[in-house]
Amino acid sequence: MIECINTGKACLLALLIGLLGALLCLTPVGVNLEEIGLNWFYQLRGPLPSPKDVAIISIDKSSAEILHLPRDPEKWPRSYYAQLIKKISQQKPAIIAFNINFAEQRNSYNDQFLAETMAEEKNVILSNYLERRSVSLKNKTLFGNKKLLIEKVMAPAPLLEDAALLVCPFPLPKTSSSVKQFWVYKSSAGETFPTCIFHSFVFKTAIKELFEISTKANSNLEHLEHRTKPDFILDSTQKIYHQFEADPPSLHRFKSLLEQSDYSQPKTQLLQSWLNFFDSGKSLYFNHYGKAGTIRTIPFYQALVSDILHPDIFHNKIILIGYSENIHPEKNPGFYTVFSNSDAETVSPIEIAATAVANLIDDSWIKPLPLYQKFLLVLLWGGGLAAICRIFPYKKVIIIIVLASLANFIICYQLFTKLNLWLPIITPMLIQAPLLMVIATFFHYSHKNRSHQDMEKAFSFYLPKDVVNKISSQPGNEAMNAYGELKQGICLATDAGQYTTLSESLDPMTLADLMNKYYAVMFPLVKRSGGMISDVIGDAMMALWPLSNSQGNPQQAACLTAIAIIDGVETFNNNQEYNLPTRIGLHYGVMRLGNVGAKEHYEYRAVGDIINTATRIEGLNKLLGTRALASTEVIQGLSGIMTREVGNFILKGKTKPINIHELMGLNQNNADFWPALVIEFSKALKLFQNHQWPEALETFLKISKQYPEDGPTLFYINYLISNQPFQLAELASNSFQAVIKTERINELSP
């Protein structure tokens, strides 16, 4: 279990986390957050196939151009709509629905032609317009600046209204972004356009089966049989609705009788959708099928010549006719949906209406949980997560919470795709779970890191003591990331020869034991001289002498340490089986000394050109046959140490030359020939740097006869012999003193 969370705290935490999420879900903010999760589900699921019972005839820009009609579709002669009805009625559609404003009377002949056609077919539904306007209240003392919203139904022209099967409005709930819901019933307007179409389709398709079940259920629906068709549809649905409202078990009787029936699968499914409709609210969430055009859409001009279309394209289907979003968009703006892309693609009002109708027919509208179920679910989720904190240790708590959140998301997504059920995910996953992890982390680390001394002890394993004190004195976690200082200092880089060969031949345990003994020789020498071990990788060590850490002269301390390491490793090699000849490079410069990394992992190390340069200088030992090399900046101010200049080099990966010196040893321990060798070598090097190649070669050859094992001398002899004239000429043209580019040298034969 997590430290510091006892049973009482766990219960209180469970209650608080659960209540926080549950109450948030009931607020408008919580609903808006969960709609973000709904959008995620849509994006993961992608588009759906076009519904089989619905098709759209689109009054679009291409139809206006092909038929030579006005750009504004409201100015089209209504005789075209009459012709359209006659054309598509040849395939016997179930319902024809116009989402067009026919409020004004136009040409009397055309209006009469359209009305007679509608009356003849007896399956045409019109939409009316719901006009909204706000009126300021006169009594400002009582009402302030509040306004009264008035909604007025603007019916079609009386001639057309009388000829229609039904006339219904198509309002949509207000939204700040995309359209998410549609009304099925509005107190100010009654049944809406999609609802009227849905009921008409049910009565048109399954009237016989509906009467049979109604009779068995004793609903008295059969007494409405002799009414006129429009009254029959609306009055019947209202009667059944009120019966279900007054006697809820009667709805279950209807459903039970339907399950026991032997009707065809399409009719059974349609009646199930119709019964489920009575158990829904006044507004429902769309289940969008996809981008604009996902629902089968036929341009107006093609429908007028339906002979070229499939003969059953309209048969027994609901045909919705309305404006496309691309015709006169100033008057007919489309709607944004969850599938609207970055190009602000909109969906036409008629496709929105078709989506609502198809959702009702297939019972596929998105079904959020009832409020009390949502409240209990989120409450139990938060309480369950808090209980996990009481049962399991911290690391397992974090893993379990993450896995539980992932599993919850997968389950909710499956319910969304299979059952059109919408469960909350944003509040449980992105509010409750992270909040609980933060609280668990707080309890965990408040227990683990109570004392300042414990923190210092943890850091002291890889940081110098003074650095630990500085970091621990800075409040907050930013100390680790921010800590660092610019310093002047010396960097010493070492590398052990033959390590690669040994690592291949020795088993890991033997190799590790050998390297521990090897570093046991070097580490104390660095520490005693005031240096610090910055890094160790395999056979390589990096040591630093920052100015603030060094006592006296840091250059002197670093060079003395280098000579001591050479001597100590030589003694080490003489006293054990395996030989690890060591090369050293030193450089002086500016470094940033501090923490490097991120929250997951930090290392205290130096960063800067000085580090790379010291490593390159160490590698130069291979070419020169030396053991310890240093830049000019390092040897300045040395005393008691013999050095010699070995030349100017542009090291691998560098662009500027650097003057290099060899650390030969302590003056008190120097060999008798060292002074003479230094003098002669200096003369030969000067000839080389002055581009006097033949004279330099001749002088180096003389030195080699007297000192045949001197590495730098052999290097220059081989370099002068091996390099072609154009390379030496390039050296002469690029610098006053000859500079050697080491990246051009692979290997020089002796």
Sequence and secondary structure as in RCSB ss.txt:
>XXXX:A:sequence
MIECINTGKACLLALLIGLLGALLCLTPVGVNLEEIGLNWFYQLRGPLPSPKDVAIISIDKSSAEILHLPRDPEK
WPRSYYAQLIKKISQQKPAIIAFNINFAEQRNSYNDQFLAETMAEEKNVILSNYLERRSVSLKNKTLFGNKKLLI
EKVMAPAPLLEDAALLVCPFPLPKTSSSVKQFWVYKSSAGETFPTCIFHSFVFKTAIKELFEISTKANSNLEHLE
HRTKPDFILDSTQKIYHQFEADPPSLHRFKSLLEQSDYSQPKTQLLQSWLNFFDSGKSLYFNHYGKAGTIRTIPF
YQALVSDILHPDIFHNKIILIGYSENIHPEKNPGFYTVFSNSDAETVSPIEIAATAVANLIDDSWIKPLPLYQKF
LLVLLWGGGLAAICRIFPYKKVIIIIVLASLANFIICYQLFTKLNLWLPIITPMLIQAPLLMVIATFFHYSHKNR
SHQDMEKAFSFYLPKDVVNKISSQPGNEAMNAYGELKQGICLATDAGQYTTLSESLDPMTLADLMNKYYAVMFPL
VKRSGGMISDVIGDAMMALWPLSNSQGNPQQAACLTAIAIIDGVETFNNNQEYNLPTRIGLHYGVMRLGNVGAKE
HYEYRAVGDIINTATRIEGLNKLLGTRALASTEVIQGLSGIMTREVGNFILKGKTKPINIHELMGLNQNNADFWP
ALVIEFSKALKLFQNHQWPEALETFLKISKQYPEDGPTLFYINYLISNQPFQLAELASNSFQAVIKTERINELSP
>XXXX:A:secstr
  TT  HHHHHHHHHHHHHHHHHHHTSHHHHHHHHHHHHHHHHHH      TTEEEEEE HHHHHHTT  SSGGG
S THHHHHHHHHHHTT  SEEEE S   S   HHHHHHHHHHHHHH  EEEEEEEEEEEEE S HHHHTT EEEE
EEEE   HHHHHHSSEEEE      SSS  EEESEETTTEE HHHHHHHHHHHHHHHHHHHHHHHHTT  GGGGT
TS HHHHHHHHHHHHHHHHHH HHHHHHHHHHHHH    HHHHHHHHHHHHHTTS SEEE    SSTT S EEEH
HHHHTGGGS TTSSTT EEEEEE TTSSTTTS  B  TT  TT   B HHHHHHHHHHHHHHT SBEE  HHHHH
HHHHHHHHHHHHHHHHS HHHHHHHHHHHHHHHHHHHHHHHHHH EE   HIIIIIIHHHHHHHHHHHHHHHHT 
SHHHHHHHHTTTS HHHHHHHHTS STHHHHH EEEEEEEEEEEEETTHHHHHHHS HHHHHHHHHHHHHHHHHH
HHHTT EEEEEETTEEEEEEETTT SS HHHHHHHHHHHHHHHHHHHHHTSSS   EEEEEEEEEEEEEEEEETT
EEEEEEESHHHHHHHHHHHHHHHHT SEEEEHHHHTT  SEEEEEEEEEE TT SS EEEEEEEEEGGG  TTHH
HHHHHHHHHHHHHHTT HHHHHHHHHHHHHHSTT HHHHHHHHHHHHS HHHHHHHHHH SS  EEGGG S    
